[in-house]
């Protein structure tokens, strides 16, 4: 049994060694043959997710929610209950009973005061008398009194008052913060999409220029060999060398443009508080040109855009805030008619006792210029917001139509540019064939190749414009107005 276990152990070890050797040989063979796994292409969705995750401008817009919560807490502070402890003393000699000499009387109040958003104020607590003060109402215990007070506005300030108006405005700060975040997200996504396709187009143009340079260098090498053999004139070699240097200069310019677009795109890719350079080895290919919305989709997209675009929503919130201001201004046109009941606090009341006071006050402004001015301001602002909302809604529809037009024209441009490229390549091949037969010169071959390169550039530009038009359409319909969590 022990012998069998030993043989089995050695067999497993040898098998593992052989398997590792085969795997290593396979990996070496893959490295030698160049069968490496290609990098995953960089996508626009990845750029957008990067923005959602770490872009500082979007994080700064997210701080609006914190500011909104602060405004709400600040407004609620006007209705916080207050604990009051008030003690007052009075020393006097009674004129009606001077034989008592100097007297010291007073009170010590401990009570809660609170305000309701409707404008009502109230207080409740107890009072302890000091000295020989008399308590006529709500007495309990020894020299103690229940103190209850209230303030009730009957006209101005009832249901509508500055404190409640501020609370209502602060409650709208949270949706307004969401709108600002959505607007920032929309603008960042659109700018990132345009920059992403500019970066892809610059990379593709550099590839085209490098391919053209490689062709010119190979031709110069072949013509140099033929000139040394006496088959062609040396001047043709000089012309070929000139074309090589010209194309190298174009490649340098294309590389500079790619680096510039790369730096611009890095401003949308933040990691650890700093921009990150996009990887050049992950430059993607242009997607197939296929998506164009139909008439039914366009109609629904316009209806949704009028409701979902942050610009329209912001005007709606501003209209609600102005409605609050208008209601407050109209309420300020009313006269003051207030009822009040509270414990007596005047020191001269100590002689008679610690009682209550009741009052009704009427105030009627004569000219009402301040109130009428506030109403006029709020009404003018309401009219302005109505016109601004109508303009913004029509602007949204125009933005959708404009983006749709850009999509359709870019698609047509791609078709024409691709056809021009196909014909330019045919002419280039024909000119090379003629050059091989000696019926053409290197000048005409260079011109045909330049035309082909220019045609490839136009195809790249058209494809980039199509993708940017698609991004503009998504922005126009408010497709990026909500975060993925929403």
C-alpha positions in Angstrom: 0.0 0.0 0.0 2.8 2.4 0.9 4.5 1.6 -2.4 1.3 2.3 -4.4 0.9 5.7 -2.6 4.5 6.6 -3.4 4.1 5.7 -7.1 0.9 7.7 -7.3 2.6 10.7 -5.7 5.5 10.7 -8.2 3.1 10.3 -11.1 1.1 13.4 -10.0 4.4 15.4 -9.6 5.6 14.4 -13.1 2.2 15.2 -14.6 2.2 18.7 -13.0 5.7 19.4 -14.3 4.8 18.3 -17.9 1.6 20.4 -17.8 3.5 23.4 -16.6 6.1 22.9 -19.4 3.4 22.7 -22.0 1.7 25.8 -20.7 4.9 27.7 -20.7 5.8 26.5 -24.2 2.3 27.6 -25.3 2.8 31.1 -23.8 6.2 31.4 -25.3 4.8 30.4 -28.7 2.0 33.0 -28.3 4.6 35.7 -27.6 6.8 34.6 -30.5 3.9 34.5 -33.0 2.4 37.7 -31.7 -0.9 36.2 -30.6 -1.4 38.6 -27.7 -4.8 39.5 -26.4 -5.7 43.0 -27.8 -6.5 45.7 -25.3 -10.2 46.4 -24.7 -11.3 49.5 -26.7 -11.9 52.7 -24.8 -15.6 53.7 -25.0 -17.7 56.8 -24.6 -19.7 55.0 -21.9 -16.6 54.5 -19.9 -15.7 58.2 -20.2 -19.2 59.1 -18.9 -19.0 56.6 -16.0 -15.7 58.2 -15.1 -17.3 61.6 -15.1 -20.1 60.3 -12.8 -17.6 58.8 -10.5 -14.9 61.4 -10.0 -15.3 64.7 -12.0 -14.8 67.6 -9.7 -17.3 69.9 -11.4 -20.0 67.2 -11.0 -19.0 66.8 -7.4 -19.1 70.5 -6.9 -22.6 70.6 -8.3 -23.5 67.8 -5.9 -22.6 70.1 -3.0 -25.8 72.1 -4.0 -27.8 69.4 -2.2 -25.8 70.1 1.0 -26.5 73.8 0.5 -30.2 73.1 0.0 -30.3 71.1 3.2 -28.6 74.0 5.0 -31.2 76.5 3.7 -34.0 74.2 4.8 -32.6 73.9 8.3 -32.0 77.7 8.5 -35.6 78.3 7.5 -36.9 75.8 10.1 -34.9 77.6 12.7 -37.5 80.3 12.8 -40.0 77.8 14.2 -37.7 76.2 16.8 -39.1 76.2 20.4 -37.2 78.4 22.8 -36.7 77.8 26.5 -36.9 81.1 28.5 -36.0 81.7 32.1 -36.8 85.3 33.0 -36.5 86.9 36.5 -37.4 90.5 37.3 -37.4 92.3 40.7 -38.9 95.7 41.7 -38.0 97.7 44.9 -40.5 100.4 45.8 -42.3 102.2 48.7 -46.1 102.0 48.3 -47.8 105.4 48.4 -51.0 103.9 49.7 -49.2 102.0 52.6 -45.9 103.8 53.3 -45.6 102.2 56.8 -44.5 99.0 55.2 -41.4 100.7 54.1 -39.3 99.4 51.2 -40.7 96.3 49.4 -39.1 93.9 47.1 -41.4 91.9 44.8 -41.0 90.2 41.4 -41.3 86.9 39.6 -39.3 84.1 38.0 -40.7 82.7 34.7 -39.8 79.4 33.1 -41.6 78.8 29.9 -41.4 77.5 26.3 -42.1 79.8 23.4 -42.8 78.5 19.8 -44.0 79.9 16.5 -46.2 78.1 14.0 -45.7 78.6 10.2 -49.3 79.9 10.0 -48.2 83.0 12.0 -49.5 81.9 15.4 -47.1 82.3 18.4 -47.6 80.8 21.8 -45.9 80.2 25.1 -46.6 78.0 28.1 -44.8 77.5 31.5 -45.0 78.5 35.1 -44.3 81.6 37.3 -43.0 81.7 40.8 -43.7 84.9 42.7 -41.0 86.7 44.7 -42.1 88.7 47.8 -45.7 89.5 48.6 -46.9 89.8 45.1 -50.5 88.6 44.6 -51.5 86.1 41.9 -55.1 86.6 40.7 -55.3 84.1 37.8 -54.3 80.4 37.2 -52.6 80.0 40.6 -51.4 76.7 41.9 -49.1 75.6 44.7 -47.5 78.2 46.9 -47.1 81.6 45.1 -47.0 79.8 41.7 -48.9 80.6 38.5 -49.5 78.9 35.2 -48.4 81.2 32.4 -50.0 80.8 28.9 -49.7 83.3 26.2 -50.6 83.6 22.5 -50.4 85.9 19.4 -52.9 85.6 16.6 -52.8 87.7 13.4 -56.3 87.9 11.9 -55.3 89.6 8.6 -51.7 90.3 7.6 -49.4 87.4 8.6 -52.1 84.7 8.9 -51.2 81.6 6.8 -48.8 83.9 4.7 -45.9 85.5 6.4 -42.2 86.1 5.7 -41.0 83.2 7.8 -43.3 80.7 6.1 -42.4 82.1 2.7 -38.7 81.5 3.4 -39.5 78.0 4.5 -41.4 77.3 1.2 -38.5 78.8 -0.8 -36.0 76.6 1.1 -38.2 73.5 0.3 -37.7 74.3 -3.4 -33.9 74.5 -3.0 -33.6 70.7 -3.1 -35.3 70.2 -6.5 -33.4 73.3 -7.8 -30.1 71.6 -6.7 -31.1 68.4 -8.6 -31.8 70.5 -11.7 -28.3 72.2 -11.4 -26.7 68.8 -11.0 -28.6 67.5 -14.1 -27.6 70.6 -16.1 -23.9 70.1 -15.2 -24.1 66.4 -16.0 -25.7 67.1 -19.4 -23.1 69.7 -20.3 -20.2 67.6 -19.1 -21.4 64.5 -21.0 -21.9 66.5 -24.2 -18.5 68.1 -24.0 -16.9 64.8 -23.2 -18.6 63.1 -26.1 -17.4 65.8 -28.6 -13.9 65.7 -27.2 -13.8 61.8 -27.2 -14.6 61.7 -30.9 -12.1 64.5 -31.6 -9.5 62.3 -29.9 -10.5 59.2 -31.9 -10.5 61.2 -35.1 -7.0 62.6 -34.4 -5.7 59.1 -33.7 -7.1 57.8 -36.9 -5.7 60.7 -38.9 -2.3 60.0 -37.4 -2.5 56.4 -38.5 -3.4 57.5 -42.1 -0.5 59.9 -42.2 1.9 57.3 -40.8 0.8 54.8 -43.5 1.3 57.5 -46.2 4.8 58.2 -44.7 5.7 54.5 -44.8 4.7 54.3 -48.5 6.8 57.3 -49.3 9.8 56.0 -47.4 9.6 52.6 -49.2 9.3 54.3 -52.6 12.3 56.5 -51.8 14.3 53.4 -50.9 13.4 51.6 -54.1 14.0 54.6 -56.3 17.4 55.2 -54.6 18.4 51.6 -55.5 17.2 52.1 -59.1 19.0 55.4 -59.4 22.2 53.7 -58.2 21.7 51.1 -60.9 21.2 53.8 -63.5 17.6 52.9 -64.2 16.1 56.4 -63.3 17.4 59.9 -63.1 18.8 61.1 -59.7 16.3 64.1 -59.7 13.5 61.6 -59.2 15.2 60.4 -56.0 15.4 64.0 -54.8 11.7 64.5 -55.4 10.9 61.2 -53.6 13.1 62.4 -50.6 11.3 65.7 -50.6 7.9 63.9 -50.4 9.2 61.9 -47.4 10.2 65.0 -45.5 6.9 66.7 -46.3 4.9 63.7 -45.0 7.1 63.5 -41.9 6.2 67.1 -41.2 2.5 66.2 -41.6 2.9 63.2 -39.3 4.5 65.5 -36.7 1.6 67.9 -36.9 -0.9 65.0 -36.7 0.9 63.7 -33.6 0.8 67.1 -32.0 -2.9 67.4 -32.7 -3.5 63.9 -31.1 -1.5 65.0 -28.0 -3.6 68.1 -27.8 -6.9 66.2 -28.0 -5.5 63.7 -25.5 -4.8 66.5 -23.0 -8.3 67.9 -23.5 -9.9 64.5 -23.0 -7.9 64.0 -19.8 -9.8 66.8 -18.2 -12.9 64.5 -18.2 -10.9 61.6 -16.7 -10.1 62.3 -13.1 -8.4 59.9 -10.7 -7.1 60.8 -7.2 -7.8 64.4 -7.8 -5.8 64.8 -11.0 -6.6 64.3 -14.8 -5.6 61.0 -16.3 -4.3 60.6 -19.8 -6.5 58.3 -22.0 -4.6 55.2 -23.2 -3.6 55.5 -26.9 -3.5 51.7 -27.3 -7.2 51.6 -26.5 -8.4 54.0 -29.2 -11.6 52.4 -30.6 -12.9 52.2 -34.1 -15.8 54.3 -35.3 -19.1 52.5 -34.7 -21.2 51.5 -37.7 -23.5 54.2 -39.0 -26.9 52.8 -38.4 -29.0 54.6 -35.8 -31.3 57.3 -37.0 -34.6 57.9 -35.0 -37.9 57.5 -36.9 -40.7 60.1 -36.9 -42.6 58.5 -34.0 -39.5 58.4 -31.8 -38.7 62.0 -32.7 -42.2 63.1 -31.7 -42.0 61.4 -28.3 -38.4 62.6 -27.8 -39.6 66.2 -28.3 -42.4 65.8 -25.8 -40.1 64.3 -23.3 -37.4 66.9 -23.8 -39.8 69.7 -23.1 -40.4 68.1 -19.7 -37.0 66.7 -18.9 -34.6 69.4 -20.0 -33.1 71.0 -16.9 -33.5 74.5 -18.4 -37.2 74.1 -18.6 -37.4 72.6 -15.1 -35.4 75.4 -13.6 -37.9 78.0 -15.0 -40.7 76.0 -13.4 -39.0 76.1 -10.0 -38.4 79.9 -10.4 -42.0 80.4 -11.2 -43.0 78.6 -8.0 -40.6 80.8 -6.0 -42.1 83.9 -7.6 -45.6 82.7 -6.8 -44.6 82.5 -3.2 -43.2 86.1 -3.4 -46.4 87.3 -5.1 -48.6 85.8 -2.4 -46.5 87.4 0.3 -46.6 90.8 -1.5 -50.4 90.6 -1.7 -50.7 89.6 2.0 -48.6 92.7 2.9 -51.3 94.9 1.4 -53.6 93.8 4.2 -53.9 95.8 7.4 -52.5 94.5 10.7 -55.2 93.1 13.0 -53.6 91.2 15.8 -54.9 89.5 19.0 -52.6 89.0 21.9 -52.9 87.5 25.4 -49.9 87.1 27.7 -48.8 87.3 31.3 -48.3 90.9 32.6 -44.6 91.7 32.7 -44.6 95.5 33.5 -42.9 96.1 36.9 -45.6 98.5 38.1 -48.1 95.6 38.0 -46.3 94.1 41.1 -48.2 96.5 43.4 -51.5 95.2 42.1 -50.5 91.6 41.6 -49.1 89.3 38.9 -51.9 89.0 36.3 -52.6 88.9 32.5 -52.9 91.4 29.8 -55.1 91.2 26.6 -55.0 93.4 23.6 -56.3 94.0 20.0 -54.2 96.1 17.7 -55.1 97.5 14.3 -52.6 99.1 11.9 -53.6 100.3 8.5 -51.0 101.8 6.1 -52.4 104.7 4.2 -50.5 104.8 0.9 -49.4 101.1 0.7 -46.6 102.1 -1.7 -44.2 99.4 -0.4 -46.8 96.6 -0.7 -48.0 97.8 -4.2 -44.4 98.0 -5.4 -43.7 94.4 -4.2 -46.8 93.2 -6.0 -45.8 94.9 -9.2 -42.3 93.4 -9.1 -43.7 89.9 -8.5 -46.2 90.3 -11.3 -43.6 91.5 -13.7 -41.3 88.6 -12.8 -44.2 86.2 -13.4 -44.8 87.6 -16.9 -41.1 87.4 -17.7 -41.0 83.8 -16.6 -44.0 82.9 -18.7 -42.3 84.3 -21.8 -38.9 82.7 -20.9 -40.6 79.3 -20.4 -42.3 79.6 -23.8 -39.0 80.5 -25.4 -37.1 77.7 -23.7 -39.6 75.1 -24.7 -39.3 76.2 -28.4 -35.6 76.3 -28.1 -35.6 72.7 -26.9 -37.6 71.6 -29.9 -35.2 73.5 -32.2 -32.2 71.8 -30.5 -33.8 68.4 -31.2 -34.4 69.4 -34.9 -30.9 70.8 -35.2 -29.3 67.7 -33.8 -31.5 65.5 -36.1 -30.4 67.5 -39.1 -26.8 67.1 -38.1 -27.3 63.3 -37.9 -28.9 63.1 -41.3 -26.3 65.4 -43.0 -23.4 63.6 -41.4 -24.8 60.3 -42.6 -25.0 61.6 -46.2 -21.6 63.1 -45.9 -20.1 59.8 -44.8 -21.7 58.1 -47.9 -20.3 60.7 -50.3 -16.9 60.8 -48.6 -16.6 57.0 -48.7 -17.5 57.0 -52.4 -14.9 59.7 -53.1 -12.3 57.7 -51.2 -13.1 54.6 -53.2 -12.6 56.5 -56.5 -9.4 58.2 -55.2 -8.0 54.7 -54.3 -8.8 53.5 -57.9 -7.1 56.5 -59.4 -4.1 56.0 -57.1 -3.7 52.4 -58.1 -4.0 53.3 -61.8 -1.3 56.0 -61.4 1.0 53.6 -59.7 0.5 51.1 -62.5 1.3 53.8 -65.1 4.4 54.7 -63.0 5.5 51.1 -63.0 5.2 51.1 -66.9 7.2 54.3 -67.1 4.2 56.3 -68.4 4.0 58.6 -65.3 6.2 60.4 -62.9 6.7 60.3 -59.2 5.0 63.7 -59.0 1.7 62.4 -60.2 1.9 59.4 -57.9 2.5 61.7 -55.0 -0.5 63.8 -56.0 -2.7 60.8 -56.3 -1.6 59.6 -52.9 -2.2 63.0 -51.4 -5.7 62.9 -52.8 -6.3 59.5 -51.2 -5.0 60.7 -47.9 -7.3 63.8 -48.0 -10.2 61.5 -48.9 -9.5 59.4 -45.9 -9.4 62.5 -43.7 -12.8 63.5 -45.0 -14.2 60.1 -44.1 -12.7 60.3 -40.6 -14.1 63.8 -40.1 -17.5 62.8 -41.4 -17.6 59.8 -39.1 -16.6 61.9 -36.1 -19.2 64.5 -37.0 -21.9 61.8 -37.1 -21.0 60.5 -33.6 -20.9 64.1 -32.3 -24.3 64.7 -33.8 -25.7 61.6 -32.1 -24.3 62.9 -28.8 -25.9 66.3 -29.4 -29.2 64.6 -30.0 -28.9 62.8 -26.7 -28.2 66.1 -25.0 -31.1 67.8 -26.8 -33.7 65.3 -25.7 -32.4 65.4 -22.1 -31.1 61.8 -22.2 -28.2 62.6 -19.8 -30.2 64.7 -17.4 -30.6 61.9 -14.8 -27.9 60.0 -13.0 -27.9 56.2 -13.4 -29.2 55.8 -9.9 -32.3 57.8 -10.9 
